[in-house]
Amino acid sequence: MEKQLDVEDLFIDFLSSFMDKRGVRKYSERINKMIGYRHKSLEVDFNDLLSYNEELANKIVADAKNVIPLIERKLMDYIVERDPDYQLEVNRVHVRITSVPRIIQLRKIRSDDINKLISVEGILVRSTSIKERITKIWLQHVPPGCGDEFEWPGEGEEIQESVEMPAVCPRCGKPGQFKWIKEKSEIVDWQKVVVQEKPEEIPAGQLPRQLEAILEDDLVDSARPGDRIKMVGILEIKEDVPIKRGMRSVFDFHMKVNSVEISQKVLDEVMISKEDEEKIKELARDPWIKEKIISSISPSIYGHYEIKEAIALALFGGVPKVMPDGTRIRGDIHLLIIGDPGTAKSQTLQFAARVAPRSVYTTGKGSTAAGLTAAVVREKNTGDYYLEAGALVLADGGIAVIDEIDKMRDEDRVAIHEAMEQQTVSIAKAGIVAKLNARATVIAAGNPKLGRYISERSISDNINLQPTILSRFDLIFILVDKPGENDKLLAEYILNVHRGHEVGDFIDIETLKKYIAYARKYVTPVLTDEAKELIQNFFVEMRRKSSESPDSPILITPRQLEALIRMSEAYAKISLRNEVRRDDAERAINIMRIFLENVGLDVESGKMDIDTIMTGKPKSARDKMTTILEIIDDISSMEECAKVGKIIKEAEKRSLDKDSVQKVIQDMRKSGLIYESKPDCYKKV
């Protein structure tokens, strides 16, 4: 007991006398703030405790369960001495210990850690709604007992897992019935959360480990699903039911949380030392750094330079902006690769996931809408509803890689629309209405609808994706497997890779990962006047071509303009420059041109038309549709319905060929614009 008193007095001495490097009494200031603002918690840095008295620090870690309540009560007395009115508004104080050096991985928690103060890191994946836990209750000994009211349990004790009624009345010493007086009872806010290992820390082929944790009082709702957190707390055995004869002897862990730090704002996953920083800056001085980084992406894959360049842009990303009215403009560059089988799409995507400082890899076939965004889950034991974060929320601040996006069901694919543009995930299920952050770059890949890409067809005919999702990608690339003169070089490259020969001078994956993390964390480029003028002129010129005649298709929209700005910023980030120069803007315009000429092309007219991506139908197809609808309308107003022969005859007068007319009729019938009232006779819906 003497030792415990020592701990209490020593702790108060520490609070009143500890000075930081500047000679400021750090904790005296914090206590004054607590008294002034009526705060409940005092944050104590473990390193300060360690430098003040090692024995005290070790005692707190080894016997946290007993020591922390003692020092909290002593702190309350210390504050009340200085301001007696404090206890009228605040009934309890907490000592929140941060920066505990012993960080234990979730999969390495063992029985030796029980009842000790430990620190864990992970992603908060679930949280319940806030509930109330009773810490003290007032009871009345019901007549024929003495009728007295008393506090239970006694001084210095609290109700823990379950309420156990007294056997006899502490006032009269007799047994009897006891009535609970709710108004006088002490309660505290309570919330259960589940923390999961970070995706990048899970060993290959292993399931992610989870740990249940209890947040109380002012810690409730301090973090939400998707946040990356560091928790300090006491590891305990979870007792869901009171111990009785014949029960199971196997228990789970859970943590009583003492403090929570949210570390999602910065890329803390990658440790960058002073030497790493020097190496990164040295690399950035190379005038050919852009080319070096692009060729270091998937170095075992031959060619595909533009796609490697696009992946580099997506990995570095642009600069997100928040407008004065609260509107958020994303900085993430979304990329879609559509290609023939055997063109190394999955390999390239796997590499992007490995080299990104924070990433989540998923495939379309095994992903549902709930798994990608968020879900409301019901717990078996209690029937409580949890909010559980999905892949895009876990990838917040990083990269979400979705392979085989074409294999996803339409209703699941729709779920990622909001995450791609607004960068949030909204959920309204089982009475839980919430909005979670999903500020992630999406890199997706898929196969063409008919197995191989058919150049004579438009992109919407080739890809099994709706225009609504296609329009959200900043860059779309098509990989076509064409036999040709490069086949000898391709074969030689693959054979050399298989023989283990180094093919070219590349930046190793660890250095590249640190380089990307450094650029994303510290480099925020701003457009120079030259770059701004160049992008503006390109956009205006493309729009001018669109307005040359009423028949001209739209070549570019403001969505592509925003993509150009993001890509220019990404090029500047690759060089670790805080300004976007003219050459960055030129490269962004060049890659945008490649994308528009390959993908935004109306295959019938041979002209560029952004509507092939934005609406799924180029202007030429829309014009044909309008003409044929008019013809059907005219014929069916005079006759019962419009026969196919008459429609074709009328359309040929307006210089439309028979095949394309039949195709348009089939398309309109599928989309429900016309219906067949008699065999081969159509009417407008």
N, C-alpha and C positions, 0 to 999 in steps of 0.2 A: 504493500500500500504506500510505503514511504517513497518507493521508486516512482509510483504513479503521480504523487504530489510533486515530485521533482520535475517530471515531464510537463505538468501544467505550468509550474512557475517558470521553468526554463523557456517554455513557449512564449509566455507573456514577456519575459526579458528580451527574447528574440524580436518580438513585434515592436517593443518600445525602443530598443537600442540599435537594431540592425541599420547600417548605412550602406548605400550603394556606392559605385565608383566615383560618383559626383559629390559624395558626402551628404546626400539627402536621406533623411529618415523615411524610407520608402513606405513602410507599413503603417507608421503613425499617420502619414498623409492619407493612405487608403482607409484607415479606420475613421478618420475625420470625415471623409467622403461618405462612408457607410452611415455615419450618424446624421450627416446633413441631408442625404437623399433617402434615408430609411431603407438602404439596401440590406439584403439578407445574407449575402455571401462575401467572404474575404478571400481573394485569390492569393495563394502563397506559392512562390517559385521554389521547387525542391532544391535547386542548386544553391539558393540563398541559405536554406536550412542546413545543407551539407557543409557550406563554407563556415557557417556560424558554429554548429556543434554536430559533429558526425554521429555521435551516440544518439542524439535526439532524432536525427534524420533516419537512422537505421531502426530505431524503436518504432517510429511511425510506420515504416514499411512492413516490418515483421509482425507487428501487433496492431494493425490499423483498426480492426473491429472494436477493440477496447479503447485504444488511445484517442482516436478521432472524436468520439462522443465526449470524452473527458475534456479535451482542449476546446471543443465547441462550447461546452457549458462554462468553462473558465473565461473564454472570450466574451460570452454574454454578460457575465458578472463584471468583467473589466469595462465593457461599453456602458453598462447600466450605472457603474460608479461615476463615469464621466457625464452621462446624460440619463437621469432617472426616467425621463418621459419616453425613451426609446422603446422600452418594453410594453408601452401602451399600444403601440402600433405594430411592433415586430415581436412575435412570440418565440422565435428560434433563429439562431445564426448558423452558418455553415462555413467550414474551412475548406476551400477548394484548392487541392494541391495539383499544380501543373508541372510539366516538364520532368516527369519521373523517367529516369534514364533507362530503366529496364523495360524495353518494348518487346513484348512476346508475340510471336506470330500465332494466329488463331489455331493453326494445326499443331502447334507445339505446346499448348496449354496442358499441364499435367496436374496430378493430385498434390504435388509439392507446392503449388502456387495457391492452394486454398487458404482463405483467411488472410492473404497478404495483399498489399497494395501493388497492383500491377498496371501496366499501360498496354493497350492494344490499338491497332490501327485497322481500318477497313471501311467498307461502304455501308451506310445505313440503308437496308433494303426494305424494312417493314416498320411500321409504327402503329400502335393502337390509338384510339381516342383517349383523352385525358379522363382519368377516374380519380376517386378519392380513397386514401387509405387512412384508417383510424389509428392514431398513435396512443391516445389515452381516452378512456371512457369513464363517465360518471354513472355509478350504479346506486339503486335504492334497495335496501333490505325490506322486501314487501312484508307488511303485517300478515300473520302474527309476529313477524320479526320486529327488530327495534325501530324500523322505519327511517333510519338514518341514511343520509347520502354520503358517498365517499368516492374518491378518485382511485381508478384501477388501471394498470398496476401502480405500485407505490412510487415514492420519490426516486428519480434517477433511472427509472425503467420505462420501456416502451413496448407496445404490442408489436410483434414481428409478423410472422406469416399468418397465424390464426388467433382468434380471440378465445382465451381459456378463462372461464368464470371461476371466481374464488370458491373454495370448498366451504369455508366458514366466513362469516361477516367479520372484517377486521375491527369493527367497533365493539360488537357485543360478544364475539367469539362463538356465535351459534350458527348452525347451518340453516338453510332456508332458500326461498326463491329470491332472485334479484331482477330488478326492472332497470332497463337501460334508459338513461335521460339523454336524449339526442342533442338537445340544445347546448349542453355544457361540454360535450365531447370535443377533443382536439383532432383535427383532420389535416392531411397534407396531400397536395396534388401528386398523382402517380401516373406513370406511363411506361408501357413495356415496348421495347424496340428490339430489332434483330440486326446484328452487324455481321456482314459477310466479308470474306477475303476479297482483296482487290483482284480484278480479272487478270492483271499482268503478273500476279504473285502465285497463281494456281499452277502447280506442276502439271505437265501434259498428262492427259488421261485421268485426272483426278476430279472428284466432285468438290465444289467449293465448300469450305467449312463455315459454320455459322455459330454465333454466340448470342444468347438472349441477355438483355441488359435492362435494368430498372432505373428509370430517371425519376427523381422526386423533387418537389417544391419548385424552385426557380429554374431547374434544368429542363422541365417538361417543355416540349416543342422548341427546344434550342436548336434542333437539327431536324431535317425532313428527309424522306426517302430520296436516295440519289446523292446525298452529301457524302463526301469523304471526310471521315472524322477520326480523331485520336481521343480515346477515352481512358481516363484514369479511374480505377475503382477497386473494390474489394471482391475477390472471386469467392463465391459461396456455392454450397450444394443446394440444388433446387428441391424444395419440399412442397409438392403440390397438395398432398393430403397428409393429415397427421399420421405419425408412425403407429401401426397397430400389429397385432399378431398375424403372421402368415403373409405379410406384404412383401413386395419385391425389394431386393437389397441393392438394386442398381439405380443410380441417380444421375441427373444431368448437372452440368455447371450452369450458373448464371452470375452476372456481375451486378453488384450494387454500385452504381456510378457515382464518383465523387466530383469529377470535372469533365467537361467536353470541349474540345477545340475543333473547329471546322477548318479543314485545310483544302477546300475545293478551289479556292480562288487562284492558287498558283500551282505550277506543275512540280509538286514535291516528290513525285515518284522517281525522278532521275536526279541523282546526286552529282553536282558539278563542282569539282575541286578547283583550286587556284590554277593547278597545272593544266586541267581540262580547259579552263577558260582561256589560258594563253594559247593552247593548241587550236581552239576554235577561232580565236581572233587571227592567228597566223594563217589558218586555212582561208579565212574570209578575205585576206589581202591578195590572194591569187586572182588575177584578172579573169581566169577561166573557171572560177569556182562554180558558176551555174552549170556549165557543161559537166564538170567533175561530179557534182551531186546528182545530176540527172542520170549519168551513166552508172552511178553507184546504186541506183534503184534496180532491184532484180538483176544483178550482174550475170546470173547464170542463164538469163533469157536473151536470145539473140534479137537485135533490132527493136522494133516498136518504139522508136525514139520519142514520137509525139505523146504516146501514152505514158511513158516514163516521165516525160516533162509535166504532163497533167497531174500525175500522182505526186510529183515533187511539189507542185503548186498547192494541191489539196493538203499535203502534210504540213506545209508551212502556214498556209491560210492567209487571209487578209486581216484587216483590223475591224473588230466590231465597234459600232458607234451607238450611243444613246442620245437621242435628240432632247432638246429642252422640254418638249411636251411628253417625254417618257417613251416615245416610239423607239424601238430597237432595230437597228439595221445589222443583219448578220455579217460576219466576216468570213464564215466558212464557205469553202468552194466545194460544191457537190459534183461528183463525177460518176458517169455511167459508161461502162464498156460493154458493147454488144459484139459478140464475135462467134465465128465458126468453131466447132469442136476442135480441140487440140492446138489452140493458139495461145496457150499458157495464161489464160485469164485468172484462174484460181491461184496459180503460183504467184502471179504478180500481186494479187490481193492479199495473199498470206504474208508476203514480204512487207506490204504496207502496214499490216496489222502488227508485225513484229517490230518494225522500226519506229512506229508511232510511240511517243512517250506514254500515251494513255489510249487504249483501244479495246473494242469489243468486237469479236468476230462471230458472225452468225450466218446460217444459210437459209434461203427462202423456204425450202421444203419443211424444215423443222421449226419454223417460227410462226407464232400466231400473233394476232393484233395485241393481245394482252401481254405476251412475252416480249414484244418489241417496245411497247409504250409503258403501261402500268396496269395493275390488276388489283381488284379488291378480293381478298382471300379470307375465308372463315376458319378460325382455329377450332380444332376438334374438341379440346378439353373444355374451353370456356364459352365457345360460340361467339367470341368477339370477332369483329371485322378488322382486318389489317389492310393497310395500303401498301402494296408491294411494287417496287420499281422494276421496270423492264430494261432491255438492252440499251435503248437509246438514252434512257435516263442515267444508266450506269456509265455510259460513254460521255457524259456531260463534260465539256472542256477538252474532249479528245476526238477520236475517230471511230465511227461505227462502220464496219465493213460487212456488206450484205452480199453474199455470193448467191447465185441461182435465183435472182430476184424475179425472174419470169415464172418460176415454179410456185410462187406464193399465190394463195387464193385472193381474189379481188377484194373481198371484205377485209382481209388482213392487211393488204397493201395500202388501202385507204387510210389506215391508222397512222402512217408515217408522213402524210401530207403536212399536218400542222407542225410536226417536229422539224421538217425540212425548211419551212419558210419562217414560221413564227418562233421556232426553236423552243417551244414549250410542249408539254403533254398535259392536256386537260382530261379530267376523269370525273364522271358523275354516276356513281353506282352505289347501291345499298346505303343511300343517305350520306355517302362520303363525296363531297364536291371539292376537288383539289386541282391545283395547277403546279406541275413540276418542271424544272429546267431540263432541257435536252439540247444544250448548245453544242451539238456534235456535227462534225463533217461526215457526210454519207458518201462512201465509195462503194458503188454497186456494180455487179456484173451479171450478165445473163446470155442465154443462147437465142438465136433467131427463132421465130415461130415455126418455120418449116425445116428446121435442122440446119440449113445453111442460109447465109444472107443472099437475097436475090437483088442484084443491083438495079434491075428494071422496075422494081416496086418501091413505093415510098416507105419511109421509116415506120409509119404507123401500121402498114401492111406486113412489115417484116418482124415487128416486135410485139410481143403479147403484153403491152403496157398501155394504160390509158394516157391520153394527152395531158391530163391534169398532173400526172406524176412526171412525165417527160419534161414538161415546161419548167419544173423546179430544179432540174439539173443545170449547172452552169456550163458544163462541158459534156458532150456525148461523143464517144469514139466508136467507130465500127472497125472490127478486125476481120478482114477477109483473107482466107487461106488461098493464095493464088500461086500455082506452080510457076516458076520462072527462072531467070538467070541467077537469082540469089540462092538457089537451092544448094549449090555446092558449098557456099560460105556457111549457110545455115547448118548443114550436116557436119562440116568441119568444126564449127563452134560447139555444137552439142557433143561431138566426140571428144573434143579437148576438155570440156567440162566434166564428162564422165571419166576421163583419165586422170582427173584431179589437177590439170594444168591451170595456172592462173591466167585468165584471159583479160589483159588490160590492167590499168592502174586504178584501183577503186578505194574509196574511203570505207574502212571497216564498219560493220553494223553498229557497234557500241558507240564509236565516235560520231557516226551519223545521227544516232538517237539523241546524244547529248547536244549536238549541233542544232537539231530541230527544236529540242526543249529550250535551249538558250534563246533561239530566235523567237519562239512563240512567247517566251516569258518577258524578254527585255527589249525587243525591237518593235516599235510602233511607227511605221513609215507614214509620212504625210505627202500628198501630191504637190509637186512643184508646179509653177505656172506653165512651164514648157510641156510637162506631161499632161496637165489638165487641158491645154489647148489642143494637143494632138488627139486625145480621146474625144474631145468635143467635136473637132473637125471630122473625124471618122464617123461619128454617130450622125452628125448633121448631113454629111454627104450621102450616107446610106439611106437616110430618111428622104432626102431630096430625090434620089432615084426611085423611091417608092411612090412619090407623088407626081412623077413626070406625066403620067396619063392615068385616066380612071381605071384602066385595066392592069396597072402595075401592082404586083404583090407587095406586101410589107416585108422588107428585108431584115429589119432589126427593131426591137422594142426596148423600152426603158429597163426591162429585166436584164437584157444583155449588156446594157450600159453599166449597170451595177456590177455585173460579173466582170466586166473589163477593169473596173476600178479595183475590185478585190484581187484580180490576177496581177495587176501592176504592183499592188502592195506586196503580194507574195513574192514577186521577182526581187523587189527591194529587200525583203526579209532574207531571201537566200544569200544576198551579199552582205547581210547584217548592216544595212543602211537605214537611217531614219528619214530619208527622203526618197520619193519616187521620181526617178529621172526620166528623161525622154526615152532612153534605150529600154527601160522597163516597160513603158507604155507601148513602144514599138513591138516588143516581144509578145505582150498581151494581145495586141491587135492581130498579130500574125497567127497566134494559136486560135483566136476567135474566128479568123477568116477560114482556117483549115476546118474548124468545126462546122461553120455555116455552109461552106462549099460541099462538104461531104454529107452532112446530115440535113441541113435546112434547105434541101434541094427538091424542087418539084420535078419529078422524073419525067412527067409528060411534056411540060413546056421547056424543061432544061434550065429554068431560071431559079435563082435563089428565092425562097419564100419561107419566112420564119413560121408561118402558120402551119407548116407540116409538123412542127414540134408543138406549137402552142395550142392548136385546135385539133390536130390530127388530120386536117384536110387542107391542102393548098388552095389558093384562090381559084385556080383553073377548075378544080373539082367542085368547088362551091358554086361557081358560075354555071357549070354544066347542070348541077342539081337544080338550081333556080330555074334554068331554061326548061328542063324536062317537067318540073312541077307545074310551070305555067302552061305547057302543052297539054298535060293531063287534065288540068283545070278547064282549059278551053274546050277540049273534046268532050269531057264528061258533062259540061254545062249544056251541050246540045244533044248528046246521046246519053244512054244509061251509064256507060262507063267507057274508058279509053282503051281500045284494043292495042296490043303491042305493035302490030303492023302499022297502024295509023300513027302511033307515037314516033316510030322510026322514020316513017315517010316525012312527017312534019319536022323532025329533028334534022334530017339530011338537008332540008331546005335551009336550015340555019347552020350548015356546014359542020354537023356532028356526025361521026361515023357510027355504023350499026353496032360494032362490038362495044364501044365505050357507052353507048346508050343502054344496051342490055345490062352492062355491069352496073351502071348508075341505078337502073330500075331495081336490080337485086339488092344493092346497098340500101336504097331508100325503103325497100320492103322490110329488110332486116331491122332497120332503125325505127320502123313504125311510122314513117311519114306517109306511106301509101298502103293500100290493102287490095287484095285480089277479090273483087266481088263476084266475078265469074272466071272460068279458066282463061288465062292470058288476057284478062280485061281488068284494068286498075282504076281505082278512085283515090282521091286525096283524103286523108284522115281528117 
